[in-house]
């Protein structure tokens, strides 16, 4: 079966860390785009970054080839450097033997990475990348509405 090629852009934002937070994602397949967003009243920036990736990949109805662009070094480094797989293998403990953070979210993300062929692409945040800026707008606007 030939897999569809999808581009995904994600971002998370938080007012305070912890504090109210939001996430945004853009899914692009050919000339079609879909925006997703959400958030939580009390969260962290890293949780919102992870949630954006999870929600975007979860929205795909079938296994796809994905180019995922994010400004999260936390997400990219944990996956590309293999840290998350080591944490999992070591009972969710980091190299320093301290507990890994956000285990509940990593446990949701890893099966999605098995389902889809995902290539991570890191971009510098707040640096004029059109889709990254839009994802940030979605995330910030969501958490600001939570504060009302």
N, CA, C and O atoms as a GROMACS GRO file, in nm:
protein
  592
    1UNK      N    1   0.083  -0.118   0.000
    1UNK     CA    2   0.000   0.000   0.000
    1UNK      C    3   0.088   0.125   0.000
    1UNK      O    4   0.183   0.135   0.078
    2UNK      N    5   0.057   0.218  -0.086
    2UNK     CA    6   0.131   0.344  -0.092
    2UNK      C    7   0.076   0.437   0.015
    2UNK      O    8  -0.045   0.461   0.023
    3UNK      N    9   0.164   0.488   0.096
    3UNK     CA   10   0.123   0.579   0.202
    3UNK      C   11   0.113   0.722   0.151
    3UNK      O   12   0.192   0.765   0.066
    4UNK      N   13   0.017   0.795   0.204
    4UNK     CA   14   0.003   0.937   0.171
    4UNK      C   15   0.113   1.016   0.240
    4UNK      O   16   0.158   0.981   0.350
    5UNK      N   17   0.156   1.124   0.173
    5UNK     CA   18   0.257   1.214   0.229
    5UNK      C   19   0.186   1.333   0.291
    5UNK      O   20   0.112   1.404   0.222
    6UNK      N   21   0.208   1.356   0.420
    6UNK     CA   22   0.143   1.464   0.492
    6UNK      C   23   0.249   1.549   0.559
    6UNK      O   24   0.346   1.498   0.615
    7UNK      N   25   0.230   1.681   0.552
    7UNK     CA   26   0.315   1.773   0.627
    7UNK      C   27   0.238   1.815   0.752
    7UNK      O   28   0.120   1.847   0.745
    8UNK      N   29   0.306   1.815   0.865
    8UNK     CA   30   0.247   1.860   0.991
    8UNK      C   31   0.340   1.965   1.052
    8UNK      O   32   0.462   1.951   1.052
    9UNK      N   33   0.277   2.069   1.104
    9UNK     CA   34   0.348   2.175   1.174
    9UNK      C   35   0.284   2.185   1.312
    9UNK      O   36   0.161   2.184   1.324
   10UNK      N   37   0.365   2.195   1.418
   10UNK     CA   38   0.310   2.199   1.553
   10UNK      C   39   0.380   2.304   1.639
   10UNK      O   40   0.494   2.343   1.613
   11UNK      N   41   0.308   2.348   1.741
   11UNK     CA   42   0.368   2.435   1.842
   11UNK      C   43   0.287   2.427   1.970
   11UNK      O   44   0.167   2.400   1.967
   12UNK      N   45   0.353   2.450   2.081
   12UNK     CA   46   0.289   2.460   2.210
   12UNK      C   47   0.329   2.589   2.275
   12UNK      O   48   0.436   2.644   2.247
   13UNK      N   49   0.243   2.640   2.363
   13UNK     CA   50   0.271   2.766   2.431
   13UNK      C   51   0.212   2.760   2.572
   13UNK      O   52   0.115   2.689   2.597
   14UNK      N   53   0.273   2.836   2.662
   14UNK     CA   54   0.228   2.836   2.800
   14UNK      C   55   0.249   2.974   2.859
   14UNK      O   56   0.349   3.040   2.831
   15UNK      N   57   0.154   3.019   2.942
   15UNK     CA   58   0.168   3.145   3.014
   15UNK      C   59   0.206   3.110   3.156
   15UNK      O   60   0.121   3.077   3.239
   16UNK      N   61   0.334   3.118   3.183
   16UNK     CA   62   0.387   3.061   3.307
   16UNK      C   63   0.423   2.918   3.275
   16UNK      O   64   0.377   2.862   3.175
   17UNK      N   65   0.503   2.858   3.359
   17UNK     CA   66   0.545   2.720   3.331
   17UNK      C   67   0.564   2.649   3.465
   17UNK      O   68   0.678   2.639   3.511
   18UNK      N   69   0.459   2.599   3.529
   18UNK     CA   70   0.327   2.571   3.471
   18UNK      C   71   0.235   2.692   3.471
   18UNK      O   72   0.259   2.794   3.536
   19UNK      N   73   0.128   2.676   3.393
   19UNK     CA   74   0.025   2.778   3.380
   19UNK      C   75  -0.070   2.735   3.272
   19UNK      O   76  -0.064   2.622   3.224
   20UNK      N   77  -0.160   2.825   3.231
   20UNK     CA   78  -0.250   2.791   3.121
   20UNK      C   79  -0.169   2.775   2.992
   20UNK      O   80  -0.078   2.853   2.965
   21UNK      N   81  -0.203   2.674   2.915
   21UNK     CA   82  -0.127   2.648   2.793
   21UNK      C   83  -0.215   2.607   2.678
   21UNK      O   84  -0.331   2.567   2.696
   22UNK      N   85  -0.158   2.618   2.560
   22UNK     CA   86  -0.229   2.579   2.440
   22UNK      C   87  -0.135   2.514   2.342
   22UNK      O   88  -0.013   2.523   2.354
   23UNK      N   89  -0.194   2.448   2.246
   23UNK     CA   90  -0.117   2.385   2.138
   23UNK      C   91  -0.190   2.409   2.006
   23UNK      O   92  -0.312   2.426   2.003
   24UNK      N   93  -0.114   2.411   1.900
   24UNK     CA   94  -0.171   2.428   1.767
   24UNK      C   95  -0.099   2.338   1.668
   24UNK      O   96   0.019   2.307   1.684
   25UNK      N   97  -0.173   2.297   1.565
   25UNK     CA   98  -0.114   2.212   1.462
   25UNK      C   99  -0.180   2.242   1.328
   25UNK      O  100  -0.298   2.275   1.322
   26UNK      N  101  -0.103   2.230   1.224
   26UNK     CA  102  -0.152   2.240   1.087
   26UNK      C  103  -0.117   2.109   1.018
   26UNK      O  104  -0.002   2.064   1.022
   27UNK      N  105  -0.216   2.047   0.956
   27UNK     CA  106  -0.196   1.926   0.876
   27UNK      C  107  -0.217   1.965   0.731
   27UNK      O  108  -0.317   2.028   0.698
   28UNK      N  109  -0.124   1.928   0.646
   28UNK     CA  110  -0.133   1.961   0.504
   28UNK      C  111  -0.117   1.834   0.421
   28UNK      O  112  -0.016   1.763   0.431
   29UNK      N  113  -0.217   1.808   0.338
   29UNK     CA  114  -0.213   1.696   0.244
   29UNK      C  115  -0.248   1.753   0.108
   29UNK      O  116  -0.362   1.793   0.084
   30UNK      N  117  -0.150   1.758   0.018
   30UNK     CA  118  -0.172   1.820  -0.112
   30UNK      C  119  -0.208   1.966  -0.093
   30UNK      O  120  -0.134   2.042  -0.030
   31UNK      N  121  -0.322   2.006  -0.147
   31UNK     CA  122  -0.363   2.147  -0.134
   31UNK      C  123  -0.467   2.165  -0.022
   31UNK      O  124  -0.528   2.272  -0.010
   32UNK      N  125  -0.486   2.061   0.059
   32UNK     CA  126  -0.582   2.070   0.171
   32UNK      C  127  -0.508   2.093   0.301
   32UNK      O  128  -0.402   2.034   0.326
   33UNK      N  129  -0.564   2.180   0.384
   33UNK     CA  130  -0.507   2.207   0.516
   33UNK      C  131  -0.616   2.198   0.622
   33UNK      O  132  -0.732   2.230   0.599
   34UNK      N  133  -0.573   2.154   0.739
   34UNK     CA  134  -0.664   2.149   0.854
   34UNK      C  135  -0.587   2.202   0.974
   34UNK      O  136  -0.471   2.165   0.996
   35UNK      N  137  -0.652   2.288   1.052
   35UNK     CA  138  -0.592   2.341   1.174
   35UNK      C  139  -0.657   2.274   1.294
   35UNK      O  140  -0.779   2.257   1.299
   36UNK      N  141  -0.575   2.236   1.390
   36UNK     CA  142  -0.620   2.178   1.516
   36UNK      C  143  -0.562   2.259   1.630
   36UNK      O  144  -0.454   2.316   1.617
   37UNK      N  145  -0.632   2.265   1.741
   37UNK     CA  146  -0.581   2.338   1.858
   37UNK      C  147  -0.656   2.294   1.982
   37UNK      O  148  -0.765   2.238   1.975
   38UNK      N  149  -0.595   2.321   2.096
   38UNK     CA  150  -0.654   2.288   2.224
   38UNK      C  151  -0.563   2.338   2.334
   38UNK      O  152  -0.471   2.416   2.310
   39UNK      N  153  -0.589   2.294   2.456
   39UNK     CA  154  -0.505   2.338   2.566
   39UNK      C  155  -0.557   2.290   2.700
   39UNK      O  156  -0.653   2.213   2.707
   40UNK      N  157  -0.492   2.337   2.805
   40UNK     CA  158  -0.526   2.299   2.941
   40UNK      C  159  -0.505   2.419   3.032
   40UNK      O  160  -0.423   2.507   3.004
   41UNK      N  161  -0.582   2.422   3.141
   41UNK     CA  162  -0.574   2.535   3.235
   41UNK      C  163  -0.444   2.536   3.315
   41UNK      O  164  -0.396   2.643   3.352
   42UNK      N  165  -0.388   2.419   3.342
   42UNK     CA  166  -0.265   2.411   3.421
   42UNK      C  167  -0.175   2.306   3.357
   42UNK      O  168  -0.203   2.186   3.365
   43UNK      N  169  -0.067   2.351   3.295
   43UNK     CA  170   0.018   2.260   3.219
   43UNK      C  171   0.156   2.321   3.205
   43UNK      O  172   0.186   2.423   3.267
   44UNK      N  173   0.241   2.258   3.125
   44UNK     CA  174   0.374   2.312   3.096
   44UNK      C  175   0.392   2.325   2.945
   44UNK      O  176   0.317   2.267   2.867
   45UNK      N  177   0.490   2.402   2.907
   45UNK     CA  178   0.518   2.420   2.766
   45UNK      C  179   0.553   2.287   2.698
   45UNK      O  180   0.503   2.258   2.589
   46UNK      N  181   0.637   2.207   2.763
   46UNK     CA  182   0.675   2.079   2.702
   46UNK      C  183   0.556   1.987   2.685
   46UNK      O  184   0.548   1.914   2.586
   47UNK      N  185   0.462   1.988   2.780
   47UNK     CA  186   0.342   1.906   2.765
   47UNK      C  187   0.260   1.952   2.645
   47UNK      O  188   0.203   1.870   2.573
   48UNK      N  189   0.254   2.082   2.624
   48UNK     CA  190   0.177   2.134   2.510
   48UNK      C  191   0.247   2.102   2.378
   48UNK      O  192   0.180   2.072   2.279
   49UNK      N  193   0.379   2.107   2.376
   49UNK     CA  194   0.454   2.070   2.256
   49UNK      C  195   0.427   1.924   2.220
   49UNK      O  196   0.400   1.891   2.104
   50UNK      N  197   0.434   1.837   2.319
   50UNK     CA  198   0.407   1.694   2.297
   50UNK      C  199   0.262   1.670   2.255
   50UNK      O  200   0.235   1.591   2.165
   51UNK      N  201   0.170   1.738   2.321
   51UNK     CA  202   0.028   1.720   2.290
   51UNK      C  203  -0.002   1.760   2.146
   51UNK      O  204  -0.081   1.694   2.079
   52UNK      N  205   0.060   1.867   2.099
   52UNK     CA  206   0.039   1.911   1.960
   52UNK      C  207   0.079   1.800   1.863
   52UNK      O  208   0.006   1.772   1.768
   53UNK      N  209   0.193   1.737   1.886
   53UNK     CA  210   0.241   1.630   1.800
   53UNK      C  211   0.146   1.509   1.808
   53UNK      O  212   0.109   1.452   1.706
   54UNK      N  213   0.106   1.473   1.929
   54UNK     CA  214   0.016   1.358   1.949
   54UNK      C  215  -0.117   1.382   1.879
   54UNK      O  216  -0.166   1.295   1.807
   55UNK      N  217  -0.177   1.498   1.901
   55UNK     CA  218  -0.308   1.526   1.842
   55UNK      C  219  -0.302   1.530   1.690
   55UNK      O  220  -0.392   1.481   1.622
   56UNK      N  221  -0.195   1.588   1.637
   56UNK     CA  222  -0.181   1.594   1.491
   56UNK      C  223  -0.167   1.455   1.431
   56UNK      O  224  -0.236   1.422   1.334
   57UNK      N  225  -0.079   1.372   1.487
   57UNK     CA  226  -0.061   1.236   1.435
   57UNK      C  227  -0.186   1.151   1.456
   57UNK      O  228  -0.218   1.066   1.373
   58UNK      N  229  -0.256   1.173   1.566
   58UNK     CA  230  -0.379   1.099   1.595
   58UNK      C  231  -0.491   1.133   1.496
   58UNK      O  232  -0.580   1.052   1.474
   59UNK      N  233  -0.484   1.251   1.439
   59UNK     CA  234  -0.589   1.294   1.345
   59UNK      C  235  -0.578   1.224   1.210
   59UNK      O  236  -0.673   1.225   1.132
   60UNK      N  237  -0.464   1.162   1.182
   60UNK     CA  238  -0.446   1.093   1.055
   60UNK      C  239  -0.523   0.961   1.058
   60UNK      O  240  -0.510   0.882   1.152
   61UNK      N  241  -0.603   0.939   0.956
   61UNK     CA  242  -0.695   0.824   0.954
   61UNK      C  243  -0.630   0.694   0.909
   61UNK      O  244  -0.687   0.586   0.925
   62UNK      N  245  -0.512   0.704   0.852
   62UNK     CA  246  -0.441   0.585   0.805
   62UNK      C  247  -0.291   0.610   0.820
   62UNK      O  248  -0.249   0.725   0.834
   63UNK      N  249  -0.211   0.504   0.817
   63UNK     CA  250  -0.066   0.523   0.826
   63UNK      C  251  -0.016   0.611   0.711
   63UNK      O  252  -0.051   0.590   0.595
   64UNK      N  253   0.068   0.710   0.746
   64UNK     CA  254   0.117   0.807   0.647
   64UNK      C  255   0.267   0.826   0.661
   64UNK      O  256   0.328   0.790   0.761
   65UNK      N  257   0.324   0.884   0.556
   65UNK     CA  258   0.461   0.936   0.561
   65UNK      C  259   0.446   1.081   0.601
   65UNK      O  260   0.376   1.158   0.534
   66UNK      N  261   0.511   1.120   0.710
   66UNK     CA  262   0.489   1.253   0.767
   66UNK      C  263   0.621   1.328   0.780
   66UNK      O  264   0.721   1.276   0.829
   67UNK      N  265   0.617   1.452   0.734
   67UNK     CA  266   0.725   1.545   0.767
   67UNK      C  267   0.668   1.636   0.874
   67UNK      O  268   0.578   1.715   0.848
   68UNK      N  269   0.721   1.625   0.995
   68UNK     CA  270   0.669   1.699   1.109
   68UNK      C  271   0.767   1.809   1.148
   68UNK      O  272   0.881   1.782   1.186
   69UNK      N  273   0.721   1.932   1.138
   69UNK     CA  274   0.804   2.048   1.168
   69UNK      C  275   0.760   2.108   1.301
   69UNK      O  276   0.642   2.140   1.320
   70UNK      N  277   0.854   2.122   1.392
   70UNK     CA  278   0.827   2.177   1.525
   70UNK      C  279   0.944   2.263   1.569
   70UNK      O  280   1.055   2.249   1.520
   71UNK      N  281   0.916   2.353   1.663
   71UNK     CA  282   1.026   2.432   1.721
   71UNK      C  283   1.067   2.376   1.858
   71UNK      O  284   1.142   2.440   1.931
   72UNK      N  285   1.017   2.258   1.890
   72UNK     CA  286   1.046   2.198   2.020
   72UNK      C  287   1.174   2.114   2.016
   72UNK      O  288   1.176   2.005   1.958
   73UNK      N  289   1.279   2.165   2.078
   73UNK     CA  290   1.402   2.086   2.092
   73UNK      C  291   1.377   1.966   2.183
   73UNK      O  292   1.435   1.859   2.164
   74UNK      N  293   1.291   1.985   2.281
   74UNK     CA  294   1.256   1.878   2.375
   74UNK      C  295   1.204   1.756   2.299
   74UNK      O  296   1.252   1.645   2.320
   75UNK      N  297   1.107   1.777   2.212
   75UNK     CA  298   1.048   1.666   2.136
   75UNK      C  299   1.149   1.611   2.036
   75UNK      O  300   1.173   1.490   2.032
   76UNK      N  301   1.208   1.698   1.956
   76UNK     CA  302   1.302   1.652   1.853
   76UNK      C  303   1.421   1.578   1.913
   76UNK      O  304   1.455   1.468   1.869
   77UNK      N  305   1.484   1.637   2.013
   77UNK     CA  306   1.603   1.574   2.071
   77UNK      C  307   1.570   1.441   2.137
   77UNK      O  308   1.646   1.345   2.123
   78UNK      N  309   1.458   1.434   2.208
   78UNK     CA  310   1.422   1.309   2.276
   78UNK      C  311   1.402   1.196   2.176
   78UNK      O  312   1.436   1.081   2.204
   79UNK      N  313   1.348   1.228   2.059
   79UNK     CA  314   1.324   1.124   1.959
   79UNK      C  315   1.448   1.101   1.874
   79UNK      O  316   1.494   0.987   1.860
   80UNK      N  317   1.503   1.206   1.817
   80UNK     CA  318   1.614   1.190   1.723
   80UNK      C  319   1.741   1.138   1.791
   80UNK      O  320   1.820   1.067   1.728
   81UNK      N  321   1.761   1.173   1.918
   81UNK     CA  322   1.878   1.123   1.991
   81UNK      C  323   1.850   0.991   2.062
   81UNK      O  324   1.938   0.934   2.126
   82UNK      N  325   1.725   0.942   2.051
   82UNK     CA  326   1.690   0.813   2.108
   82UNK      C  327   1.668   0.813   2.258
   82UNK      O  328   1.652   0.708   2.319
   83UNK      N  329   1.665   0.933   2.319
   83UNK     CA  330   1.651   0.939   2.465
   83UNK      C  331   1.522   0.873   2.512
   83UNK      O  332   1.523   0.797   2.609
   84UNK      N  333   1.412   0.902   2.442
   84UNK     CA  334   1.282   0.850   2.488
   84UNK      C  335   1.281   0.697   2.487
   84UNK      O  336   1.218   0.635   2.573
   85UNK      N  337   1.349   0.637   2.393
   85UNK     CA  338   1.354   0.490   2.387
   85UNK      C  339   1.438   0.434   2.502
   85UNK      O  340   1.407   0.328   2.556
   86UNK      N  341   1.544   0.506   2.539
   86UNK     CA  342   1.625   0.465   2.655
   86UNK      C  343   1.544   0.482   2.784
   86UNK      O  344   1.547   0.396   2.871
   87UNK      N  345   1.472   0.594   2.795
   87UNK     CA  346   1.389   0.615   2.914
   87UNK      C  347   1.289   0.501   2.929
   87UNK      O  348   1.271   0.446   3.038
   88UNK      N  349   1.225   0.466   2.818
   88UNK     CA  350   1.125   0.359   2.820
   88UNK      C  351   1.190   0.226   2.861
   88UNK      O  352   1.139   0.156   2.948
   89UNK      N  353   1.302   0.194   2.798
   89UNK     CA  354   1.373   0.069   2.826
   89UNK      C  355   1.416   0.061   2.972
   89UNK      O  356   1.422  -0.047   3.031
   90UNK      N  357   1.448   0.177   3.030
   90UNK     CA  358   1.496   0.183   3.169
   90UNK      C  359   1.385   0.212   3.269
   90UNK      O  360   1.410   0.266   3.377
   91UNK      N  361   1.261   0.176   3.233
   91UNK     CA  362   1.150   0.197   3.326
   91UNK      C  363   1.116   0.343   3.346
   91UNK      O  364   1.076   0.384   3.455
   92UNK      N  365   1.131   0.421   3.240
   92UNK     CA  366   1.103   0.566   3.240
   92UNK      C  367   1.191   0.642   3.338
   92UNK      O  368   1.148   0.735   3.406
   93UNK      N  369   1.318   0.597   3.342
   93UNK     CA  370   1.421   0.669   3.417
   93UNK      C  371   1.522   0.726   3.318
   93UNK      O  372   1.557   0.661   3.219
   94UNK      N  373   1.568   0.847   3.346
   94UNK     CA  374   1.669   0.911   3.261
   94UNK      C  375   1.808   0.858   3.297
   94UNK      O  376   1.823   0.780   3.391
   95UNK      N  377   1.906   0.900   3.223
   95UNK     CA  378   2.044   0.852   3.245
   95UNK      C  379   2.091   0.885   3.386
   95UNK      O  380   2.171   0.810   3.444
   96UNK      N  381   2.042   0.996   3.443
   96UNK     CA  382   2.081   1.033   3.579
   96UNK      C  383   1.998   0.962   3.686
   96UNK      O  384   2.006   0.995   3.804
   97UNK      N  385   1.916   0.865   3.642
   97UNK     CA  386   1.831   0.782   3.728
   97UNK      C  387   1.708   0.857   3.782
   97UNK      O  388   1.630   0.800   3.858
   98UNK      N  389   1.692   0.983   3.744
   98UNK     CA  390   1.572   1.057   3.783
   98UNK      C  391   1.457   1.017   3.690
   98UNK      O  392   1.481   0.976   3.577
   99UNK      N  393   1.333   1.029   3.739
   99UNK     CA  394   1.219   0.991   3.654
   99UNK      C  395   1.208   1.081   3.531
   99UNK      O  396   1.227   1.202   3.539
  100UNK      N  397   1.176   1.020   3.419
  100UNK     CA  398   1.148   1.097   3.297
  100UNK      C  399   1.017   1.173   3.319
  100UNK      O  400   0.929   1.128   3.392
  101UNK      N  401   1.006   1.287   3.257
  101UNK     CA  402   0.886   1.369   3.268
  101UNK      C  403   0.788   1.336   3.154
  101UNK      O  404   0.829   1.290   3.047
  102UNK      N  405   0.663   1.361   3.178
  102UNK     CA  406   0.557   1.349   3.076
  102UNK      C  407   0.543   1.208   3.019
  102UNK      O  408   0.513   1.191   2.901
  103UNK      N  409   0.565   1.110   3.104
  103UNK     CA  410   0.560   0.970   3.061
  103UNK      C  411   0.425   0.937   2.997
  103UNK      O  412   0.419   0.865   2.897
  104UNK      N  413   0.317   0.990   3.054
  104UNK     CA  414   0.184   0.961   2.998
  104UNK      C  415   0.174   1.004   2.852
  104UNK      O  416   0.110   0.937   2.771
  105UNK      N  417   0.236   1.115   2.819
  105UNK     CA  418   0.231   1.164   2.680
  105UNK      C  419   0.327   1.086   2.591
  105UNK      O  420   0.292   1.054   2.477
  106UNK      N  421   0.445   1.055   2.640
  106UNK     CA  422   0.538   0.976   2.560
  106UNK      C  423   0.477   0.840   2.527
  106UNK      O  424   0.496   0.787   2.417
  107UNK      N  425   0.403   0.782   2.624
  107UNK     CA  426   0.340   0.652   2.599
  107UNK      C  427   0.229   0.662   2.494
  107UNK      O  428   0.198   0.562   2.429
  108UNK      N  429   0.171   0.778   2.476
  108UNK     CA  430   0.074   0.798   2.368
  108UNK      C  431   0.144   0.821   2.234
  108UNK      O  432   0.095   0.778   2.130
  109UNK      N  433   0.259   0.889   2.239
  109UNK     CA  434   0.328   0.925   2.115
  109UNK      C  435   0.399   0.806   2.051
  109UNK      O  436   0.395   0.791   1.929
  110UNK      N  437   0.463   0.722   2.129
  110UNK     CA  438   0.544   0.615   2.072
  110UNK      C  439   0.466   0.522   1.977
  110UNK      O  440   0.518   0.489   1.871
  111UNK      N  441   0.345   0.479   2.011
  111UNK     CA  442   0.271   0.395   1.914
  111UNK      C  443   0.237   0.471   1.785
  111UNK      O  444   0.228   0.410   1.678
  112UNK      N  445   0.219   0.601   1.795
  112UNK     CA  446   0.192   0.680   1.674
  112UNK      C  447   0.315   0.686   1.585
  112UNK      O  448   0.304   0.687   1.462
  113UNK      N  449   0.432   0.689   1.646
  113UNK     CA  450   0.557   0.688   1.568
  113UNK      C  451   0.579   0.552   1.503
  113UNK      O  452   0.644   0.543   1.399
  114UNK      N  453   0.525   0.448   1.564
  114UNK     CA  454   0.531   0.315   1.502
  114UNK      C  455   0.434   0.306   1.384
  114UNK      O  456   0.462   0.241   1.284
  115UNK      N  457   0.319   0.370   1.397
  115UNK     CA  458   0.213   0.364   1.295
  115UNK      C  459   0.251   0.444   1.170
  115UNK      O  460   0.227   0.400   1.058
  116UNK      N  461   0.310   0.560   1.191
  116UNK     CA  462   0.344   0.650   1.080
  116UNK      C  463   0.495   0.654   1.061
  116UNK      O  464   0.572   0.630   1.155
  117UNK      N  465   0.535   0.684   0.941
  117UNK     CA  466   0.678   0.706   0.912
  117UNK      C  467   0.702   0.855   0.925
  117UNK      O  468   0.671   0.933   0.835
  118UNK      N  469   0.760   0.896   1.039
  118UNK     CA  470   0.769   1.038   1.072
  118UNK      C  471   0.914   1.085   1.064
  118UNK      O  472   1.004   1.026   1.124
  119UNK      N  473   0.934   1.193   0.988
  119UNK     CA  474   1.064   1.260   0.983
  119UNK      C  475   1.048   1.393   1.056
  119UNK      O  476   0.967   1.476   1.016
  120UNK      N  477   1.125   1.412   1.162
  120UNK     CA  478   1.117   1.536   1.239
  120UNK      C  479   1.208   1.642   1.180
  120UNK      O  480   1.320   1.614   1.138
  121UNK      N  481   1.156   1.763   1.177
  121UNK     CA  482   1.228   1.878   1.124
  121UNK      C  483   1.216   1.989   1.228
  121UNK      O  484   1.106   2.038   1.256
  122UNK      N  485   1.329   2.030   1.286
  122UNK     CA  486   1.329   2.137   1.385
  122UNK      C  487   1.348   2.272   1.318
  122UNK      O  488   1.432   2.287   1.229
  123UNK      N  489   1.269   2.370   1.362
  123UNK     CA  490   1.287   2.509   1.317
  123UNK      C  491   1.297   2.597   1.440
  123UNK      O  492   1.240   2.567   1.545
  124UNK      N  493   1.369   2.706   1.426
  124UNK     CA  494   1.379   2.803   1.535
  124UNK      C  495   1.244   2.872   1.551
  124UNK      O  496   1.186   2.920   1.453
  125UNK      N  497   1.194   2.876   1.673
  125UNK     CA  498   1.065   2.939   1.701
  125UNK      C  499   1.071   3.090   1.692
  125UNK      O  500   1.176   3.151   1.711
  126UNK      N  501   0.957   3.149   1.662
  126UNK     CA  502   0.943   3.296   1.656
  126UNK      C  503   1.048   3.358   1.566
  126UNK      O  504   1.111   3.459   1.598
  127UNK      N  505   1.066   3.293   1.451
  127UNK     CA  506   1.170   3.337   1.359
  127UNK      C  507   1.117   3.354   1.217
  127UNK      O  508   1.192   3.344   1.120
  128UNK      N  509   0.986   3.380   1.206
  128UNK     CA  510   0.929   3.410   1.076
  128UNK      C  511   0.884   3.290   0.994
  128UNK      O  512   0.842   3.307   0.880
  129UNK      N  513   0.893   3.168   1.048
  129UNK     CA  514   0.844   3.050   0.976
  129UNK      C  515   0.692   3.057   0.976
  129UNK      O  516   0.630   3.050   1.082
  130UNK      N  517   0.631   3.071   0.859
  130UNK     CA  518   0.488   3.100   0.847
  130UNK      C  519   0.399   3.002   0.925
  130UNK      O  520   0.314   3.044   1.003
  131UNK      N  521   0.419   2.874   0.903
  131UNK     CA  522   0.333   2.775   0.968
  131UNK      C  523   0.360   2.766   1.119
  131UNK      O  524   0.268   2.747   1.197
  132UNK      N  525   0.486   2.780   1.158
  132UNK     CA  526   0.518   2.779   1.300
  132UNK      C  527   0.454   2.899   1.370
  132UNK      O  528   0.402   2.887   1.481
  133UNK      N  529   0.457   3.014   1.305
  133UNK     CA  530   0.394   3.134   1.362
  133UNK      C  531   0.244   3.114   1.375
  133UNK      O  532   0.184   3.154   1.475
  134UNK      N  533   0.181   3.050   1.275
  134UNK     CA  534   0.037   3.026   1.281
  134UNK      C  535   0.003   2.928   1.394
  134UNK      O  536  -0.094   2.949   1.466
  135UNK      N  537   0.082   2.823   1.409
  135UNK     CA  538   0.058   2.729   1.518
  135UNK      C  539   0.071   2.798   1.653
  135UNK      O  540  -0.007   2.770   1.745
  136UNK      N  541   0.168   2.887   1.666
  136UNK     CA  542   0.184   2.964   1.790
  136UNK      C  543   0.060   3.050   1.814
  136UNK      O  544   0.013   3.059   1.928
  137UNK      N  545   0.009   3.114   1.710
  137UNK     CA  546  -0.113   3.196   1.725
  137UNK      C  547  -0.230   3.111   1.774
  137UNK      O  548  -0.304   3.153   1.862
  138UNK      N  549  -0.246   2.992   1.717
  138UNK     CA  550  -0.354   2.903   1.759
  138UNK      C  551  -0.339   2.865   1.907
  138UNK      O  552  -0.436   2.867   1.983
  139UNK      N  553  -0.216   2.832   1.946
  139UNK     CA  554  -0.190   2.790   2.084
  139UNK      C  555  -0.214   2.904   2.183
  139UNK      O  556  -0.281   2.886   2.284
  140UNK      N  557  -0.159   3.020   2.153
  140UNK     CA  558  -0.171   3.135   2.243
  140UNK      C  559  -0.316   3.180   2.254
  140UNK      O  560  -0.364   3.210   2.364
  141UNK      N  561  -0.385   3.186   2.141
  141UNK     CA  562  -0.524   3.231   2.145
  141UNK      C  563  -0.610   3.135   2.226
  141UNK      O  564  -0.703   3.177   2.294
  142UNK      N  565  -0.579   3.004   2.219
  142UNK     CA  566  -0.656   2.907   2.298
  142UNK      C  567  -0.635   2.930   2.447
  142UNK      O  568  -0.732   2.935   2.522
  143UNK      N  569  -0.509   2.943   2.491
  143UNK     CA  570  -0.488   2.957   2.635
  143UNK      C  571  -0.536   3.092   2.686
  143UNK      O  572  -0.577   3.104   2.801
  144UNK      N  573  -0.530   3.194   2.601
  144UNK     CA  574  -0.582   3.324   2.646
  144UNK      C  575  -0.733   3.317   2.668
  144UNK      O  576  -0.785   3.382   2.759
  145UNK      N  577  -0.803   3.240   2.587
  145UNK     CA  578  -0.946   3.221   2.608
  145UNK      C  579  -0.974   3.142   2.736
  145UNK      O  580  -1.079   3.160   2.798
  146UNK      N  581  -0.882   3.055   2.776
  146UNK     CA  582  -0.897   2.982   2.901
  146UNK      C  583  -0.891   3.076   3.022
  146UNK      O  584  -0.951   3.048   3.125
  147UNK      N  585  -0.818   3.187   3.007
  147UNK     CA  586  -0.795   3.280   3.117
  147UNK      C  587  -0.912   3.375   3.138
  147UNK      O  588  -0.917   3.444   3.240
  148UNK      N  589  -1.006   3.380   3.044
  148UNK     CA  590  -1.117   3.475   3.056
  148UNK      C  591  -1.218   3.431   3.158
  148UNK      O  592  -1.318   3.500   3.179
   0.00000   0.00000   0.00000
